[in-house]
Amino acid sequence: MKFICQCQNLRQEIEYAMSFSSLKNSLSITSNVYLENNGDLLTIKATDGKMSFVSSISVNTIVPGATTVFCEKLVAVMKNMPEGEIEISEEGGKLTIRPTEADTNININLKTMDASKYPEIQNCNESLYFSLPQKDYAEMIDKTAFAVSEDNTRFFLTGVFMEKKDEKLVLVATDGRRLAYISRTFEQEIPSFSPVIIPVKFLQSFKTISSMEGVFSIAIDGDTIFAKVGDRTISSSLIGGNYPNYERVIPKNLSYTCKMKVSDMEKAINLNAVLIESKSKRIFVDLNPEGVMVSGESNDFGDSKQIIPCEYDGPTAKISFNCSLLLPTVKKIESEFFKISYNTPTAAMVFTPEPEKDYLFVLMPMQN
């Protein structure tokens, strides 16, 4: 093979591809990136067996061909190559990379592996794809993915649940102590599909390759999910298992609501988190019509408290939260004000922006 291309164009695609390759095993062919040039296109593929990446860029093909090369080393080389055109050729088990500028004395040789040994990457029937706005879907990911579980013994909770319900697209994530929910209506028609659990890495990869402009295409085919963004296609195996009934977790007919500023609560949490026990991470939130008191206690270092303004006409309630769950939840609320709604100080609490939007968070208090 032999072709000429712009260094920066290839560099970007190889960097994307690296997160899809098996970096832990440099001897495996799935640690390599697949390169195939034909006509005016170079096809780039990467897979770790569960997730896959396929892309293409414009090149000037001199000799068509295909090969694979260790992705991590190729990325490192490309990051240090000068901008402009580069010539890449493969012969005798070596990939040669050099700038086309005559006065540049750079010549890189990387060992290759036979392209015929590279695993086949699954394709999806074009009829299964439907379109969604990139920005909206990225926002839905941002509002949910942070709440997934990191406990691999409950693997079905390590992904984001997605379903179509009442003509809306719903994304949900929970780790058993908190839940994030968003339900959004789109102008585009969403076909019916069976509910799925999507690995977080796939959703993060979508955000990475997304331009946040225009639409992208998404499809579910059996136990695999696909997304096409421009000339890039990513895919992933879905997570198996039965997702819990999230609707039962979201409390209804809540008795009390306390409204306050997001910025006030975020600052109070950060300040009082300095003086909480590092093991329990317990922070107190006392609701009172005269103000919300956020406080921390540490046997070794002392205690702290801060009162922030609120709108509340319910009974005095002392609630304790895990600070590492409370702070990220508050940070995800994109509004000047938010509400905490509840029935009892020990039951699930619902966090919503004020005015309400299409998302909410549920947080379980810590037991005293």
KEMAR-281673 format. One line per 10 residues: number of its first residue (from 1); for each residue y negated, x, z of C-alpha. Coordinates in steps of 0.1 Angstrom, whole numbers. Layout:
# KEMAR-281673
NUM) Y/X/Z; ...;
# end
This chain:
# KEMAR-281673
1) 0/0/0; -36/11/-6; -68/-8/-2; -105/-5/6; -124/-27/31; -154/-29/54; -145/-12/87; -163/-37/109; -145/-66/93; -110/-52/99;
11) -119/-40/133; -129/-75/145; -96/-91/133; -75/-63/148; -92/-67/181; -84/-104/180; -48/-97/170; -42/-73/199; -43/-100/225; -13/-117/207;
21) 9/-86/205; 34/-73/230; 14/-45/246; 39/-39/274; 65/-25/250; 52/0/225; 86/5/210; 89/-32/200; 78/-43/166; 59/-72/182;
31) 36/-45/197; 26/-38/161; 2/-57/139; 14/-68/104; -8/-59/74; -2/-71/39; -26/-66/10; -24/-85/-22; -52/-93/-47; -85/-95/-29;
41) -70/-104/5; -56/-86/35; -34/-107/57; -32/-97/94; -5/-111/117; 4/-106/153; 28/-122/177; 44/-116/211; 72/-142/205; 53/-170/222;
51) 19/-169/207; 9/-159/171; -23/-150/152; -28/-150/114; -60/-140/97; -73/-127/64; -103/-107/51; -115/-96/17; -104/-62/5; -102/-42/-27;
61) -65/-38/-34; -55/-6/-52; -17/-8/-45; -3/-40/-29; 21/-37/0; 29/-45/36; 35/-25/68; 32/-27/105; 14/-3/129; 10/-1/167;
71) -19/-25/173; -34/-9/204; -37/25/187; -51/10/155; -78/-8/176; -87/24/194; -90/42/160; -111/14/144; -135/14/174; -143/50/167;
81) -146/49/130; -181/50/114; -194/18/99; -190/12/62; -161/12/38; -127/27/47; -97/34/27; -63/26/41; -30/36/26; 6/37/37;
91) 33/61/25; 63/78/40; 61/59/73; 24/68/79; -7/47/77; -37/69/66; -72/58/75; -103/76/62; -139/66/54; -148/65/17;
101) -179/86/22; -172/120/6; -190/140/33; -170/125/62; -142/148/74; -121/121/91; -84/116/83; -62/95/107; -24/91/103; -6/65/124;
111) 32/60/124; 44/27/109; 74/4/111; 91/-15/83; 73/-47/76; 106/-65/67; 116/-63/104; 85/-82/115; 94/-117/129; 87/-147/109;
121) 56/-166/122; 60/-204/122; 39/-225/99; 27/-261/105; 27/-290/81; -9/-295/69; -6/-333/74; -3/-328/112; -38/-312/115; -68/-332/127;
131) -104/-320/132; -125/-317/164; -159/-301/170; -154/-265/182; -182/-267/208; -169/-300/224; -134/-287/227; -145/-254/242; -165/-274/267; -135/-294/276;
141) -115/-262/281; -142/-248/303; -142/-279/325; -104/-278/331; -87/-244/326; -102/-229/358; -82/-253/379; -46/-245/366; -21/-231/390; -11/-194/391;
151) 22/-202/408; 50/-196/383; 75/-214/404; 57/-246/392; 53/-234/356; 43/-268/343; 11/-266/364; 1/-233/348; -12/-250/317; -37/-277/307;
161) -24/-312/301; -37/-329/269; -31/-365/258; -47/-392/237; -56/-422/259; -77/-453/250; -89/-435/218; -102/-406/238; -90/-371/242; -81/-362/278;
171) -76/-327/293; -64/-323/329; -56/-293/351; -44/-290/387; -29/-265/411; -20/-291/437; -51/-286/458; -78/-294/431; -78/-313/399; -102/-311/369;
181) -104/-340/345; -124/-347/313; -121/-375/288; -142/-374/256; -147/-396/226; -151/-381/191; -164/-393/158; -133/-378/142; -101/-399/143; -75/-385/167;
191) -39/-393/156; -13/-404/182; 7/-375/197; 30/-370/226; 13/-356/257; 16/-318/259; 10/-289/284; -10/-261/267; -8/-225/280; -42/-213/292;
201) -40/-181/272; -39/-202/240; -70/-221/250; -88/-189/260; -79/-174/226; -93/-204/209; -126/-199/227; -126/-162/218; -122/-168/180; -144/-199/180;
211) -179/-197/165; -188/-229/186; -202/-244/153; -187/-270/131; -152/-283/134; -118/-267/137; -83/-281/130; -56/-286/156; -20/-297/153; 11/-303/174;
221) 44/-298/158; 74/-302/181; 71/-277/209; 43/-257/192; 5/-261/191; -17/-247/162; -54/-242/158; -72/-232/126; -107/-217/130; -121/-206/96;
231) -96/-181/81; -78/-176/115; -48/-196/127; -34/-193/162; -3/-209/176; 16/-210/208; 48/-225/224; 40/-254/246; 49/-255/283; 79/-277/291;
241) 82/-299/322; 69/-332/335; 33/-332/344; 23/-351/375; 7/-385/372; -29/-373/374; -43/-408/376; -27/-414/410; -44/-382/423; -79/-395/414;
251) -91/-417/443; -105/-451/434; -129/-475/452; -145/-448/472; -165/-459/503; -191/-431/508; -212/-410/485; -234/-380/493; -259/-367/466; -274/-332/467;
261) -287/-305/444; -261/-282/427; -282/-252/432; -287/-259/469; -250/-262/475; -241/-231/455; -266/-210/473; -254/-223/507; -218/-216/499; -226/-180/488;
271) -246/-174/519; -221/-188/544; -191/-174/526; -201/-140/540; -190/-152/575; -157/-169/570; -122/-158/578; -109/-137/549; -74/-151/552; -81/-188/555;
281) -113/-188/535; -124/-219/554; -159/-231/550; -173/-262/567; -194/-290/550; -209/-315/574; -222/-347/558; -251/-363/577; -279/-387/566; -304/-360/578;
291) -288/-333/556; -257/-315/546; -248/-285/569; -228/-257/553; -214/-233/578; -190/-204/583; -172/-188/613; -156/-154/617; -139/-143/649; -148/-107/641;
301) -183/-110/628; -201/-142/639; -211/-175/624; -237/-189/600; -251/-223/589; -276/-238/565; -288/-274/561; -296/-287/526; -313/-320/517; -292/-349/506;
311) -291/-386/499; -265/-402/522; -261/-433/543; -225/-429/555; -211/-418/588; -213/-382/600; -183/-363/586; -171/-328/592; -151/-315/562; -135/-281/557;
321) -128/-266/523; -112/-235/509; -142/-216/498; -124/-200/468; -118/-235/455; -151/-252/464; -175/-226/448; -159/-226/413; -158/-264/414; -195/-267/422;
331) -203/-241/395; -187/-261/368; -210/-290/374; -237/-289/347; -264/-311/362; -293/-308/386; -276/-331/411; -240/-339/420; -222/-363/443; -193/-360/467;
341) -175/-393/471; -147/-400/495; -129/-425/518; -120/-404/548; -129/-367/557; -93/-356/553; -85/-374/520; -92/-362/485; -129/-358/476; -143/-365/442;
351) -171/-343/428; -191/-358/399; -224/-348/382; -254/-371/388; -259/-389/365; -222/-392/358; -207/-377/326; -173/-375/311; -157/-352/337; -149/-351/374;
361) -132/-328/399; -110/-337/428; -107/-314/458; -84/-317/488; -100/-307/521; -83/-283/544; -66/-297/574; -81/-288/607;
# end
